[in-house]
Amino acid sequence: MPEQVVDWESTPDECSFKIQGMATLGMKMIEKNPNNLIKITSNGKVPFTFFLTCMIQEDHNNSKVQLAFDAELNPMMKMMAVKPLTNFLNLLAGKLSQLMS
């Protein structure tokens, strides 16, 4: 995980962590289709409801991955959360790219 992530705890289908400067986030896998789709939702005491979807498209020896993050944020929370969440998703995308190359 990126260095901005602290207090990481996990099981095979759930995890919780804190992104520095934000509240603790809990996530739970709600759907998984190997080599195709992973859907994750908020879990536990989180300040907002969200869904993270990882769509995977295989093409011979290559894969394309698209991350989609959908959150229910009020305007004040959105102002505070958009930058750390964007940075976190960019870090995840970068790590995926490194793993796939």
ZAMARGU-4260 file (C-alpha; in steps of 0.2 Angstrom, whole numbers, plus 5000, padded with zeros to 4 digits):
<rodrens>
0) 5000/5000/5000 | 5006/5018/4997 | 5014/5026/5012 | 4999/5038/5015 | 4990/5022/5020
5) 4992/5018/5039 | 4984/5007/5051 | 4981/4993/5038 | 4970/4978/5044 | 4963/4965/5033
10) 4955/4948/5030 | 4952/4939/5013 | 4936/4949/5010 | 4938/4965/5021 | 4950/4978/5025
15) 4951/4994/5035 | 4964/5008/5034 | 4967/5026/5036 | 4973/5038/5022 | 4983/5051/5031
20) 4972/5067/5033 | 4956/5057/5032 | 4945/5046/5042 | 4947/5027/5043 | 4940/5018/5028
25) 4933/5001/5029 | 4930/4991/5013 | 4922/4974/5009 | 4922/4964/4993 | 4904/4961/4987
30) 4907/4953/4970 | 4922/4945/4961 | 4923/4937/4944 | 4941/4931/4942 | 4950/4941/4928
35) 4935/4951/4925 | 4927/4961/4939 | 4930/4966/4957 | 4917/4976/4967 | 4920/4983/4984
40) 4909/4994/4995 | 4911/5004/5011 | 4911/4994/5027 | 4910/4998/5046 | 4911/5015/5053
45) 4915/5025/5037 | 4910/5044/5035 | 4902/5040/5018 | 4895/5026/5007 | 4906/5022/4992
50) 4908/5008/4979 | 4925/5004/4971 | 4924/4994/4955 | 4939/4986/4946 | 4935/4981/4928
55) 4948/4970/4920 | 4949/4966/4901 | 4961/4953/4896 | 4969/4953/4878 | 4981/4939/4875
60) 4996/4942/4886 | 4990/4960/4891 | 4976/4966/4903 | 4968/4983/4904 | 4961/4989/4921
65) 4948/5003/4924 | 4945/5009/4942 | 4928/5017/4945 | 4925/5026/4962 | 4907/5031/4966
70) 4904/5040/4983 | 4889/5048/4991 | 4897/5064/4998 | 4889/5080/5004 | 4897/5096/4996
75) 4907/5100/5012 | 4914/5082/5013 | 4917/5082/4994 | 4928/5097/4996 | 4938/5089/5009
80) 4939/5071/5002 | 4941/5074/4983 | 4960/5077/4983 | 4965/5063/4995 | 4954/5051/4986
85) 4960/5056/4969 | 4978/5054/4975 | 4974/5037/4983 | 4966/5030/4967 | 4980/5037/4956
90) 4992/5028/4968 | 4982/5012/4966 | 4982/5014/4947 | 5001/5016/4947 | 5004/5001/4958
95) 4993/4991/4946 | 5003/4997/4931 | 5019/4992/4939 | 5012/4974/4944 | 5006/4972/4926
100) 5022/4977/4917
</rodrens>
